[in-house]
Amino acid sequence: MITVRNDPIGRDLELALDAWLGPDARSDLLVEVARDVFTETEARNLAVLGQAVSFVTTVDGIVTAALDRVRPDGVITRSYDVMPILLMEIGDLLWRHSPVKTGRYQRSHRLMADSAEIAEVREGWSLPSLPAGIREFMFAPIVPYARPIEEGWSSQAPDGVYQVVATMAGASYSGFAKISFGYREIPGLEESRRERHARPGSPRDLRQPVIIIEPI
C-alpha cells in the first residue's frame, strides 16, 4: 500500500501554541490547519491522478472522521492509498498499447504481487483486494514471443510495449512509487518444443519484459 501522510502541525508551531493559546483554541487551530492541508492535498491528487483517492483519517491514533476530537496536544493525520489507481492505470495502458493480431498477446498480461499472480488484465478489468505488506508489484506477459515484441517485432508497437508504458506511468506516478522496466524470468514459462528443436544445446533467453512497481 502506498500512503501519503500529512502531519499538519510542525514542532516550531507547537512551541508557539504552547506559549500563547489555551487548550480549546489550540484544538480549534489544529482542526483548521488540518482541514486546509487535506483540502489542498486532495485537490492536488485530483489534478495529478484525475480522480479522488481513498484515504483514512486518524485523530490521536484513532481512525475517525471527527477532526474536532483532537486533543490540544494531539495529532491529526490522513493516509492516501494511491496504489489501486496506479495499478489500474498501468494495466489499462498495457491493454490499449498491445499489438493485436490474434489477441493472445493482449490477453497475456498478468499482475503479480511478490511473484504470486493476483490478476489477469482484460478490457474493463477490475483489481482484486491488494494483499497487505507487498514489497513489489509486477506486470508481465506470459506468451513466449513477448520479448521479440518488446524489441520492435510488431509494426503496431515499434518501440515495444512494456518499456513505453513504464515510461508513461513513471511520468505520472513517480512521486508515489518507484516504477521501472526490466526483464525477469516468469515461473512456469518454458521454451516451446519447436524452439528447443530450432536451437539444440542453446536455450532461448526466457526472461520476459516486465514493469516493476515498488511502494515508497
N, C-alpha and C positions, 0 to 999 in steps of 0.2 A: 504494500500500500504506500502510495506517495501522500505525504501530508505537508501542508504549509502552515506553520504555526505562527500566530500573531500574539505577541505579549505587549499590550498597549502601553504599559507604564514602565518606563526605564528607572534605573536606580537614582539618577540625578533628580528626576521629578518626584520620586518617593521622598527624598530628603527635604525637598521644598515643601511638599504637602505636610509632612510631619511638623514643620515649623509654623505654618500659618492656617491650616484648615482643621476644623473639627471633624469628628467621625462621620457624621451624616453627609457633610459637604464633600468629604474625601470619597465616600462611596458613590455619591452622585457624579463626581467628576470621573471616576473610574468607568462608570457606565457610559457617560457621554463620549469619552475618548474611545472606548471600545467600539461603540456604535459607528463612530466616524471612520475608524480604521477598517472595520469589517465592511462597511458600505463601499469604501474606496477599493478594498481588495476584491470584493465580488464584482464590482464594475470592471476592474482590470482583467479578472478571469474571463468575464463575459466577452470583453473586447478581444482578448488573445485567443480564446478557445471557441468562441462562437456559441456557447451555451453555458447555462448556470452549472456550478459544481456543487455536488453534495458536500455537506460539512457536519461536523459535530462540535457543539459548543460546551465548554467546561468552565464552570464557575467554582473557584476554590476547590478544585479536584472532583467536583460532582458534575456529571453530564446533565445539563439543563439549559433551556432556552431563556430562563428567567435571569437576565443580567443583573437586575436590581437586588438579587440575593447576595451579591458580593459583599464581603466584609470590608471594613475601612482599610485593612492591610492585606486584602486578598488579591487574587489574580484571575483575570478572565482570558481564556484562550479559545481559538477556533481552528480546527484542523480541516483542510480541504482535500478531498480524495480525487485526484486528477487521473489516476491510473486507468480506470474503466474507459474514460473518454479517449485517452491516448491509444489504448489497445484497439478500440473500435475503429478509430481513425486509420491506424496502420493497416488493419485487416481490410477495410473498405478500399484503401489506396491500392493494396496488392490485387484485389479483385478487379478494380477498374483498369489497372495498368497491365494486366496479364495479356499476353498474346493469345488469341483464340483460334484454334483450328478444329480440334475435336472437343475442346472444353476440358480435357483431362488435366492439363497444367493448371488452369484457372481453379479447378476444384481440388487441387493438391495441397493448398496452403494449410498449415496446421499451426496452432498456438500451443506452446509448451510452457510449463511453469516448473523451473528447476528440473528440466529434462523429461517431465511427465506431460503427455498430451492432455490438454483440457478443452480444446475446441477445434472444429473444422470451420474454415472461412467459407462462407457462401454469400450470395447476394441477399441482403436483408438479414444477415446472421445476427444472433444475439449472444452476448457474453455471459458465461456462467458466473456464479459467485466465485470470486477470486480467493484462493487459499491464503491464509494469513502467513506472514513471515517469509514470503517468497523473495529470494535473493536475485533471481534472474528470470525474466520472461523472454521467450524466443519464438519468432515466426520462422518456419522452414517449409519448403516444398518437399513432397515425398515421391515425385516422379524422377526416374534416373537421368532424364535429359534436362534437368533444371540448370545444371552448370553450363552446357552449351548455350541455353537461352540467355543466361547471365552474361555470356561472353559475346552477345550480339548475333547469335544464330538466326533469330527471327527478325524479319524486316519490320514487324509490328512493335518490336522493342529493341531497337538498335543499340541502345545504351544499357541494356539489361532491365531488370525489374526491381530486384531487392536493393541494389545499391542506389537506384533512383528514389525509391520510396523511403529508404533510410535517410537520405539527404533531405527530402521534403519534410519528413517527420521531425528530424533534428532541428530544422529551421523554426518550427513552431513550438516544440516542446523541450528544447534543450535546458530550459530553466527548471523543469520538473523531473527529468530523468536523463541518464546517460544512454544515448541511442547510437548504436554502431552497426556497421555492415561487416560481415566476415564469412568464413567458411567453417563448417562443423560437420563431423560425421553424425548421421542420424541413426539411432538404434533401430534395427530391423530392416534397414535399407541395404540391399545387396546388389552386386553386379548381376546382370541377367546372363543366362546361359549363352545367348548369342554373343554378348560382349566378351565373355570368358574365352569362347572359341576364337574370336577375332584377334585376341591378343594373348595367346597362351604364355604363361610364365610372367606376364606383365600386367597385373591387375590395374583397373582404372582407379583414378583418384576418386574415392567415394564421398569426399566432403561436399556438402551442399551449401549454396548461398543462404545466409540467414540474416535476420535482423535481431539484434540483441538489445534488450531494454533492461537497464539496471536502475532500480529505485535509488534516489539520492536523498 
